[in-house]
Amino acid sequence: MTSLRQISRFGFVGVVATLVHVSIGLGLHEGAQMCPLWANLIAFCCALMVSFFGQTRLTFPDATADGGAFARFTVVAVSGLCLNQIIVWLVTSVFGGPYWLALIIIIGTVPGVTFLLLKFWALRR
């Protein structure tokens, strides 16, 4: 059963991972003059690790700790990124809508999809 506490922890870890991503990405790009694509890729990988350890320790502490958990987690994270991109493309390019509308749709759908995939597949008990 999903509890409000579990959902809150999921959100907290997501916010921390996002802050790590933004901080490292900006730091590498602005401070180290790194190409934005490389800075973003490195920042995504760092945030992925923060998210994995946070979700497996706080949100889903009873998760199966088999060798495939990190691989499944990574599939979910990359799928979430792809879903984000698809929504932005559909809303802005296909339907001609504003970017802010895409962001609202993303915020309203992607975290829920990600949570369910983690709970019932990637980090199942």
C-alpha positions in Angstrom: 0.0 0.0 0.0 1.3 3.4 -0.9 1.3 5.9 1.9 1.5 9.7 1.9 4.8 9.3 3.8 6.2 7.2 0.9 5.0 9.7 -1.7 6.5 12.6 0.4 9.8 10.9 0.6 9.8 10.2 -3.1 9.2 13.9 -3.8 11.9 15.0 -1.3 14.5 12.7 -2.9 13.4 14.0 -6.4 13.9 17.6 -5.3 17.3 16.9 -3.8 18.4 15.0 -6.9 17.1 17.9 -9.1 19.1 20.4 -7.0 22.2 18.2 -7.4 21.7 18.1 -11.1 21.2 21.9 -11.5 24.1 22.7 -9.2 26.6 20.4 -10.8 25.5 21.3 -14.3 25.8 25.0 -13.7 29.0 24.6 -11.8 30.6 22.6 -14.6 29.3 24.9 -17.4 29.8 28.3 -15.7 32.7 27.5 -13.4 34.7 25.0 -15.4 33.6 26.4 -18.9 32.5 22.9 -19.9 30.3 22.3 -22.9 26.6 22.4 -21.8 25.9 18.9 -23.2 28.8 17.4 -21.3 28.0 19.3 -18.1 24.4 18.2 -18.3 25.3 14.6 -18.9 27.7 14.5 -15.9 25.1 16.3 -13.8 22.4 13.8 -14.8 24.7 10.9 -13.8 25.4 12.4 -10.4 21.7 13.1 -9.8 20.9 9.6 -10.9 23.2 8.2 -8.2 21.7 10.6 -5.5 18.2 9.6 -6.6 19.0 5.9 -6.6 20.5 5.9 -3.1 17.8 8.2 -1.8 14.9 6.2 -3.2 16.3 2.9 -2.1 17.1 4.1 1.4 14.2 6.4 2.1 11.3 5.8 -0.2 11.6 2.0 -0.9 13.8 0.7 1.9 12.4 -2.8 1.6 13.1 -2.9 -2.1 14.7 -6.0 -3.6 18.4 -5.4 -3.6 19.3 -7.7 -6.5 21.9 -6.8 -9.0 19.4 -5.6 -11.5 17.8 -3.0 -9.3 20.2 -0.2 -10.4 19.8 -1.2 -14.1 16.0 -1.1 -13.8 16.2 2.2 -11.9 18.3 3.7 -14.7 15.8 2.5 -17.3 13.0 4.2 -15.4 15.1 7.4 -15.0 16.0 7.5 -18.7 12.4 6.7 -19.6 11.2 9.6 -17.5 13.6 11.9 -19.4 12.3 10.6 -22.7 8.7 11.0 -21.6 9.6 14.6 -20.7 11.0 15.3 -24.1 8.1 13.6 -25.9 5.6 15.8 -24.0 7.5 19.0 -24.8 7.7 18.0 -28.4 4.0 17.1 -28.7 2.8 20.2 -26.9 5.1 22.8 -28.5 5.9 21.4 -32.0 2.9 19.2 -32.9 0.1 21.1 -31.2 1.8 24.6 -31.2 1.1 25.1 -27.5 3.3 27.0 -25.0 6.2 25.5 -23.2 4.7 26.3 -19.8 1.8 24.0 -20.7 4.2 21.2 -21.4 5.8 21.7 -18.1 2.4 21.6 -16.3 1.6 18.3 -18.1 5.0 16.9 -17.2 4.7 17.9 -13.5 1.2 16.3 -13.4 2.2 13.0 -15.1 5.9 12.1 -15.1 6.5 11.9 -11.3 3.4 9.6 -10.9 4.5 7.3 -13.7 8.0 7.2 -12.4 6.8 6.4 -8.8 4.6 3.6 -10.1 7.4 2.1 -12.2 9.8 2.2 -9.3 7.4 0.8 -6.8 6.0 -2.0 -8.9 8.9 -2.9 -11.2 12.4 -1.4 -10.6 12.4 -1.4 -6.8 9.8 -4.0 -6.0 9.9 -6.1 -2.9 
